[in-house]
Amino acid sequence: MIARGLGVPAVSLTPSEAATHFVSPFMAVVYGFDGPVSSSLTREALGWSPVHPSLLDDLEHGDYLAA
């Protein structure tokens, strides 16, 4: 979504392609890390329920890329 807003291409790379794409093999690992998260513990502990747009909706429709 950010790439689309900036007009730059975004592509998927395999782990081996990423290792040669990035200057540092370490960065290929960092960028490729899949760290799913959940707000369920926060919701339960604080009685919290989100009322604002999701992150992806906010990035797509927010004013981050406005000139």
Backbone torsions as a table, in degrees:
resi	resn	phi	psi	omega
1	MET	NA	-40.8	178.3
2	ILE	-68.3	-41.7	179.5
3	ALA	-60.9	-42.5	179.4
4	ARG	-61.7	-43.8	-179.9
5	GLY	-65.2	-31.0	179.0
6	LEU	-89.0	-9.1	-179.6
7	GLY	73.7	29.7	177.6
8	VAL	-114.9	149.7	-178.9
9	PRO	-73.4	146.0	172.9
10	ALA	-123.5	130.4	-178.1
11	VAL	-131.3	154.9	174.2
12	SER	-90.3	138.7	178.1
13	LEU	-124.0	143.5	171.9
14	THR	-72.2	163.1	177.3
15	PRO	-55.3	-39.0	179.9
16	SER	-71.3	-34.9	175.7
17	GLU	-67.4	-40.0	180.0
18	ALA	-64.2	-36.9	-179.1
19	ALA	-62.0	-31.1	178.7
20	THR	-93.2	-20.6	-179.1
21	HIS	-73.7	-44.8	-178.3
22	PHE	-86.6	147.1	-177.8
23	VAL	-60.0	-41.2	-178.0
24	SER	-107.3	127.0	175.2
25	PRO	-58.4	-30.1	177.7
26	PHE	-60.3	-41.8	-179.2
27	MET	-65.5	-33.9	176.7
28	ALA	-61.1	-39.7	178.5
29	VAL	-68.2	-45.2	-179.2
30	VAL	-60.8	-48.8	-178.3
31	TYR	-67.8	-26.6	-178.3
32	GLY	-89.5	-2.9	-177.8
33	PHE	-67.2	131.3	178.1
34	ASP	-104.0	105.9	-177.9
35	GLY	-119.5	74.5	-179.1
36	PRO	-62.4	146.0	-179.5
37	VAL	-132.4	165.9	178.8
38	SER	-142.9	147.1	177.1
39	SER	-96.0	8.8	-174.1
40	SER	-61.2	-39.5	179.0
41	LEU	-65.8	-41.6	178.3
42	THR	-65.0	-44.3	179.2
43	ARG	-59.0	-44.4	-178.3
44	GLU	-68.7	-46.8	-175.8
45	ALA	-67.8	-36.4	-174.8
46	LEU	-108.2	-1.8	-176.0
47	GLY	63.9	33.1	-173.7
48	TRP	-91.3	141.7	174.4
49	SER	-138.9	122.5	-177.1
50	PRO	-64.9	142.5	179.1
51	VAL	-124.9	-5.2	-178.6
52	HIS	-98.5	171.8	178.8
53	PRO	-60.5	155.5	175.1
54	SER	-66.6	164.8	179.6
55	LEU	-57.1	-46.8	-178.0
56	LEU	-65.4	-40.9	176.4
57	ASP	-63.5	-40.7	-179.9
58	ASP	-64.2	-41.6	178.4
59	LEU	-66.3	-38.1	-178.0
60	GLU	-71.4	-37.8	-171.6
61	HIS	-115.4	-1.3	179.9
62	GLY	-75.0	-177.6	-178.0
63	ASP	-103.0	23.6	-178.2
64	TYR	-61.7	-32.5	-175.6
65	LEU	-103.8	9.0	-179.2
66	ALA	-67.4	142.4	-179.7
67	ALA	-83.5	NA	NA
